[in-house]
Amino acid sequence: MTRLSVNINKIATIRNARGENTPNVVEAAINCEKFGAEGITVHPRPDQRHITYKDVYDLKKVVTTEFNIEGYPNSEFIKLVKEVKPEQVTLVPDPPEALTSSEGWDTIRHKDFLKKVIAEFKADGIRTSIFLEANTEMVEHALETGTDRIEFYTKPYVDNFNSTPEEGVNSFVKAAEKANELGIGINAGHDLNLDNLRYFAKNVPGLLEVSIGHALISDALYLGLEKTIELYLSELRF
C-alpha cells in the first residue's frame, strides 16, 4: 500500500503570520499521526518563512512514524539533517527564493554533487530520495547517484488531469517502470489532492509514498484534520 506523509509546512505558515505559537506545529504533527498519517514531512527553507530549524529539532522528539525532511542540500541543511537523523531526507533543487518546488534534478548535470551528498547521508543511515521529473533518462542516471528513492514532481500530471488524465499519467507510468526495473523506490508529491490522488496511485506501479501538504491542510479547514486524513487514506486504499 502507498503510505501517506503529511507535509505540515502550511501549519507553520499560519502560525508565523502572528509571530506566536498558534497553531502549534508539534501538536499538529502529533494529531496527524493520531488520525492515521503514516509520516510527517517538513521543508525548512533558509528564510524560515514557514517551518523553522527549531521546529525540525522539536518535531524529531515527537514524530513516531516516518520523519521526512525536504530541502536543498546546502551546508546548513546538510548539518541539520545529519544532526536530526530523520528516517528520510528528500533533496530538491530549488533555490532559496523559490516559492515552491517547481522542477526535478538533472541527474546528469548534477550527478557528482548528488553522489557526494547522498553518500554523506547514507553513511549516517538516513534513507535518501531525490526530487525528479517523470523522465526515464533522469531515472536511469539517478541510479548512479546512489539514491534509495526518487520523488516524482507531480504537477505536470495534475495540470493534465481534468482534460487528459491518461496522457498526464503516461510519462509517470513509464518512469516508474524504469525505477522498478532498477530497484529504486518511488515517492511522489506536489499538488496531489482528493480529486486526482486515487487515479495516480492506481496507475503508477510501485508507488511507496505520497507527501501531501497544501491541498490536505486546505481541505482540513473545511472538513477538519481527522476527517481529511481519513479521506486521503481512503483514496490510497483500493
C-alpha positions as CSV (number, residue, x, y, z in Angstrom):
1,M,0.0,0.0,0.0
2,T,1.1,3.6,-0.6
3,R,1.9,5.5,2.6
4,L,0.6,9.0,3.3
5,S,3.1,11.5,4.7
6,V,1.5,14.8,5.7
7,N,3.5,17.9,5.0
8,I,2.8,20.4,7.8
9,N,4.6,23.5,6.3
10,K,1.2,25.3,5.9
11,I,0.5,24.9,9.6
12,A,3.7,26.8,10.3
13,T,2.8,29.4,7.7
14,I,-0.4,30.2,9.6
15,R,1.5,30.3,12.9
16,N,4.1,32.6,11.6
17,A,1.5,35.1,10.4
18,R,1.0,36.1,14.0
19,G,4.5,35.5,15.3
20,E,3.3,33.4,18.1
21,N,2.8,29.7,18.5
22,T,-0.8,29.1,17.4
23,P,-1.4,26.8,15.6
24,N,1.3,24.6,17.2
25,V,3.2,22.6,14.6
26,V,4.3,19.9,17.1
27,E,0.7,19.4,18.3
28,A,-0.4,19.3,14.7
29,A,2.1,16.6,13.8
30,I,1.1,14.5,16.9
31,N,-2.6,14.8,15.8
32,C,-1.8,13.9,12.2
33,E,-0.2,10.7,13.4
34,K,-3.1,10.0,15.8
35,F,-5.5,10.4,12.9
36,G,-3.7,7.9,10.7
37,A,-0.9,9.7,8.9
38,E,2.0,7.4,8.2
39,G,4.6,10.0,8.1
40,I,5.4,13.7,8.7
41,T,7.1,15.8,6.1
42,V,8.7,19.3,6.5
43,H,10.6,21.5,4.1
44,P,12.6,24.1,6.0
45,R,13.9,27.0,3.8
46,P,16.8,29.3,4.5
47,D,14.5,32.2,5.3
48,Q,12.5,30.0,7.7
49,R,9.2,31.5,6.3
50,H,7.3,28.5,7.4
51,I,9.0,25.5,9.1
52,T,12.0,26.7,11.1
53,Y,15.1,24.8,12.0
54,K,13.9,24.8,15.6
55,D,10.7,23.2,14.5
56,V,12.7,20.4,12.9
57,Y,14.5,19.6,16.2
58,D,11.3,19.8,18.2
59,L,9.5,17.5,15.8
60,K,12.2,14.9,15.9
61,K,11.4,14.4,19.6
62,V,7.7,13.5,19.0
63,V,7.3,12.0,15.5
64,T,6.8,8.3,15.9
65,T,6.0,7.3,12.3
66,E,8.4,8.4,9.5
67,F,10.1,11.8,9.6
68,N,10.9,13.2,6.1
69,I,12.9,16.4,5.8
70,E,12.9,18.0,2.3
71,G,15.2,20.7,1.1
72,Y,18.1,22.0,-1.0
73,P,21.3,20.4,0.3
74,N,23.4,23.5,1.2
75,S,25.8,23.3,4.1
76,E,23.2,24.4,6.7
77,F,20.6,21.9,5.5
78,I,23.1,19.0,5.5
79,K,24.2,19.9,9.1
80,L,20.6,19.9,10.2
81,V,19.7,16.6,8.7
82,K,22.8,14.9,10.0
83,E,22.1,16.1,13.5
84,V,18.4,15.2,13.4
85,K,18.8,11.9,11.6
86,P,15.3,11.6,10.1
87,E,14.1,8.3,8.5
88,Q,14.3,10.0,5.1
89,V,15.8,13.1,3.5
90,T,14.4,14.3,0.2
91,L,16.7,16.5,-1.9
92,V,15.1,19.2,-4.0
93,P,16.8,21.5,-6.5
94,D,15.0,24.7,-5.6
95,P,16.9,28.0,-4.9
96,P,16.3,29.8,-1.6
97,E,14.0,32.4,-3.1
98,A,11.7,29.8,-4.7
99,L,8.0,30.0,-3.6
100,T,7.6,26.2,-4.0
101,S,9.4,23.4,-5.7
102,S,9.0,23.6,-9.5
103,E,11.3,21.1,-11.1
104,G,13.3,18.0,-10.6
105,W,17.0,17.4,-10.5
106,D,19.0,17.0,-13.7
107,T,20.7,13.8,-12.6
108,I,23.3,14.0,-15.4
109,R,24.4,17.6,-14.8
110,H,24.3,17.3,-11.0
111,K,25.3,13.7,-10.7
112,D,28.7,14.2,-8.9
113,F,27.2,16.7,-6.5
114,L,24.3,14.3,-5.7
115,K,26.6,11.4,-5.3
116,K,28.7,13.2,-2.7
117,V,25.7,14.5,-0.7
118,I,23.8,11.2,-0.8
119,A,26.9,9.2,0.3
120,E,27.2,11.6,3.3
121,F,23.6,11.0,4.4
122,K,23.7,7.2,3.8
123,A,26.8,7.0,5.9
124,D,24.6,8.1,8.8
125,G,21.9,5.6,8.0
126,I,19.4,8.1,6.5
127,R,17.3,6.9,3.6
128,T,17.7,9.3,0.6
129,S,15.2,10.4,-2.0
130,I,15.7,12.9,-4.8
131,F,13.0,15.1,-6.4
132,L,12.7,14.1,-10.1
133,E,10.5,14.7,-13.1
134,A,8.9,11.8,-14.9
135,N,11.8,11.2,-17.3
136,T,13.2,7.7,-17.8
137,E,16.7,9.1,-18.7
138,M,16.8,11.0,-15.4
139,V,15.7,7.9,-13.6
140,E,18.4,5.9,-15.2
141,H,21.1,8.3,-14.1
142,A,19.5,8.6,-10.6
143,L,20.7,5.1,-10.0
144,E,24.3,6.3,-10.3
145,T,23.8,8.9,-7.6
146,G,23.2,6.1,-5.1
147,T,19.8,7.3,-4.0
148,D,17.4,4.9,-2.4
149,R,14.3,6.5,-3.9
150,I,13.0,9.2,-6.2
151,E,10.1,11.5,-5.6
152,F,8.1,12.3,-8.7
153,Y,7.2,16.0,-9.2
154,T,3.6,15.5,-10.0
155,K,2.4,19.0,-11.0
156,P,2.5,18.1,-14.8
157,Y,0.2,15.2,-14.1
158,V,-2.2,17.4,-12.0
159,D,-2.2,20.1,-14.8
160,N,-3.5,17.5,-17.3
161,F,-5.7,15.5,-15.0
162,N,-9.1,17.2,-15.8
163,S,-8.6,17.1,-19.5
164,T,-6.4,14.1,-20.4
165,P,-5.7,12.0,-17.3
166,E,-4.4,9.1,-19.4
167,E,-1.9,11.3,-21.2
168,G,-1.0,13.1,-18.0
169,V,-0.1,9.9,-16.1
170,N,1.6,8.1,-19.0
171,S,5.1,9.5,-18.5
172,F,4.9,8.7,-14.8
173,V,4.0,5.1,-15.6
174,K,7.0,4.7,-17.9
175,A,9.4,6.4,-15.5
176,A,8.0,4.2,-12.6
177,E,8.5,1.1,-14.6
178,K,12.1,2.1,-15.2
179,A,12.6,2.8,-11.5
180,N,11.1,-0.6,-10.6
181,E,13.4,-2.3,-13.0
182,L,16.4,-0.6,-11.5
183,G,15.4,-1.2,-7.9
184,I,14.8,2.4,-7.0
185,G,11.9,3.2,-4.6
186,I,9.2,5.6,-5.7
187,N,7.6,8.5,-3.8
188,A,5.5,11.3,-5.3
189,G,4.3,14.8,-4.4
190,H,3.2,18.2,-5.5
191,D,-0.5,19.3,-5.9
192,L,-1.9,15.9,-5.4
193,N,-5.4,16.1,-3.9
194,L,-8.6,14.2,-3.3
195,D,-9.7,14.6,-6.9
196,N,-6.5,13.2,-8.6
197,L,-4.8,11.1,-6.0
198,R,-6.5,7.7,-6.5
199,Y,-6.0,7.7,-10.3
200,F,-2.3,8.4,-9.9
201,A,-1.8,5.8,-7.2
202,K,-3.7,3.1,-9.1
203,N,-1.8,3.7,-12.3
204,V,1.8,4.3,-11.1
205,P,3.4,0.9,-10.3
206,G,5.4,0.5,-7.1
207,L,4.3,3.8,-5.6
208,L,5.5,3.7,-2.0
209,E,4.7,7.1,-0.5
210,V,3.0,10.3,-1.3
211,S,3.7,13.6,0.5
212,I,0.8,16.0,0.6
213,G,0.6,19.3,2.3
214,H,-1.1,22.3,0.7
215,A,-4.2,20.6,-0.5
216,L,-4.6,18.4,2.6
217,I,-4.3,21.3,5.1
218,S,-6.6,23.4,2.9
219,D,-9.2,20.6,3.0
220,A,-8.8,20.4,6.7
221,L,-10.0,24.0,7.1
222,Y,-13.4,22.8,5.8
223,L,-13.6,19.2,6.9
224,G,-11.4,19.0,10.0
225,L,-8.0,17.4,10.2
226,E,-9.1,13.9,11.3
227,K,-11.8,13.6,8.6
228,T,-9.4,14.9,5.9
229,I,-6.7,12.5,6.7
230,E,-9.3,9.7,6.7
231,L,-10.4,10.7,3.2
232,Y,-6.9,10.9,1.8
233,L,-6.1,7.5,3.2
234,S,-9.2,6.1,1.6
235,E,-8.0,7.3,-1.8
236,L,-4.9,5.2,-1.3
237,R,-6.8,2.0,-0.1
238,F,-8.3,0.4,-3.2
